[in-house]
Amino acid sequence: MIFKWRFGRFRRRNRPSELVSGEEWRTRNAWADGSPDPAGEGRAPGTDPPGFSCPTAASAEPVPPGMAPAPPNVSAQGPASGVMYEAFYGLKERPFTTLPDPQFLYWSEAHQLAYAILHYGIMTRAPITVITGEIGAGKTTLLRRLLGEIPEDLTVGLVSNMKEGRGELLHWVMMALGQEFDASEPYVVLFKRFQEFLVRAYAEGQRVVLVVDEAQNLGAAALEELRMYTNINADKDELLQLVLVGQPQLRELLSHPDLVQFTQRISADFHLEPLSEAETANYIQRRLEIAGATRQIFTDAACARICRVTGGVPRLVNILCDICLVYGFAEDRHEIGVDVLEEILSSAERRGIFGQFDGKDIAQPERVGPDG
């Protein structure tokens, strides 16, 4: 497999297992994509790069008519490990993946406050808690951290990526809470089953929390139906708590005139802002340290430029930093400076790759200080 980038080519299948310089690696692998063999017209048997065996005419099996030749054999000791730049930078794993991973959670001031609001909402039995933030701001990572620390007296159901029109809302809720149901049952029967589950959990000393991720995909009618679920109570105690997490559009949706009763029941809410310039630098260094780095890889100037280009949005920071490490690895750059970053941004702007980065700075929201 050849990964083709605008600024280089990376051949994973014949990446040697030992650490070598980028120049030596390119020399070893110059023939893998059909370019001239640096050792001559052909290689003598036994001189192929480690982990890669190129079949010869004598060793190749006959190919039946109409069939494509089999690909070259790749040994188990070769680059099947998928290692790219980790060893080059002294890392144990990739530090800038885009998957939500609580292990890599960076506690910026905004993330600390958002988590505190989530925790407060659940522990005080708030009927509805709302957390919003830009795409890639770290909302889902916070949720995963919260779900990993729930006390034993909580039953939590997570509804993710639901969209209006994808089946009945109550079906999603029952499934998230691990309750069996018959989809052919009338709504009244299903609602009674749901109510009985809440009452039974309450009698057993359990509190039930329903978390809806990407809640901006719901319409006003679905949100109002969720509010009605929170009306189920026993004496003074409400039996269901709601936690809604979504993009800024959720705040716009909640301003709908039909949702006045819903907003009046929101007891805790917070909007998660992007990282500041200083927080972005700390975020980058923190993720590198968790991945095993023992030195600074991105210069302070590069971190500042990354913040301006990405607007301090963690997911965009991850994507750009990952690209920088791949590029730096290919060019034997043990330190990522502004020059490396500008080459990548220039390539993105010129060739239209990585469309979220065009080299232009993204304005950050105005921040409110402690004094208001």
Secondary structure by P-SEA (a helix, b strand, c coil): cccccccccccccccccccccaaaaaaacccccccccccccccccccccccbbbbcccccccccccccccccccccccccccccccccccccccccccccccccccccaaaaaaaaaaaaaaaacccbbbbbbcccccaaaaaaaaaacccccbbbbbbcccccccccaaaaaaaaabbbbbccccaaaaaaaaaaaaaaaaaacbbbbbbbcccccccaaaaaaaaaaacccccccccbbbbbbbcaaaaaaaacccaaaaaaaccbbbbbbcccaaaaaaaaaaaaaaaccccccccaaaaaaaaaaacccaaaaaaaaaaaaaaaaaaccccccaaaaaaaaaaaaacccccccccbbbbbcccccccc
